[in-house]
Amino acid sequence: VPPVHKDAPSFYMAGIFCPIMFSGLFTSFSYMHATYISGQVSTGTSNKSIVGNKVEAVPQYISRNGLDVLYKGFSCTLLQNFTSSSFSDALNTVTAPASGAKGFTPAYTIWDFNTSEAFPYLRHCII
C-alpha cells in the first residue's frame, strides 16, 4: 500500500489503493413567501385585485446542493439545482395563453456534472 496522508480518505477498488482528497459537500437554500398585500391590475376593461396573489417570478424554494471530489490532478463536481414553481404574472394565471407571455412555471431540477484535469507540465507555458 503506498503511503498517503494520514487524514486523506481512501478506498480499495479491484485490489488498487486509491487515495482521495475529498473537498466536501456544499449547499445553499432559500425560502421566500412573497404575496401581494394590496394592489390591482388592469385586465383590459376592468381592474382586478391581486391581494393574496403570489409575486410573479418568485419561487418559494431554491436549493443548490453539491459534492466536490479531488484525486491527484483530477476533480469532479456534481451539482443539483432545484427551483419550485412560480407564476409569471401578478394575476397568477394558471393556463398560459397561446403567446406564452404569462402563466404558471412548474418546479424543475437541473443536474450538472463537471470534470477537469490539471496538467502541471503546462503550468509555465504562455499561450
Long-range contacts (C-beta under 8 A, 24 or more apart in sequence): 18-71, 19-71, 20-69, 20-70, 20-71, 21-69, 21-70, 21-71, 22-68, 22-69, 22-70, 23-68, 23-69, 23-70, 23-75, 24-67, 24-68, 25-65, 25-66, 25-67, 25-68, 26-64, 26-65, 26-66, 26-67, 26-68, 27-63, 27-64, 27-65, 27-66, 28-62, 28-63, 28-64, 28-65, 29-61, 29-62, 29-63, 29-64, 30-61, 30-62, 30-63, 31-60, 31-61, 32-58, 32-59, 32-60, 32-61, 32-62, 33-60, 34-58, 36-90, 39-90, 41-90, 41-91, 43-91, 48-91, 50-90, 50-91, 50-92, 53-87, 53-90, 53-91, 53-92, 54-86, 54-87, 54-92, 55-90, 56-86, 56-87, 56-88, 56-89, 56-90, 56-92, 57-86, 57-87, 57-88, 58-86, 59-83, 59-84, 59-85, 59-86, 59-107, 60-84, 60-85, 60-86, 73-117, 73-118, 73-119, 73-120, 74-115, 74-116, 74-117, 74-118, 75-115, 75-116, 75-117, 75-118, 76-113, 76-114, 76-115, 76-116, 77-112, 77-113, 77-114, 77-115, 78-111, 78-112, 78-113, 79-111, 79-112, 79-113, 79-114, 80-109, 80-110, 80-111, 80-112, 81-109, 81-110, 81-111, 81-112, 82-107, 82-108, 82-109, 83-107, 83-108, 83-109
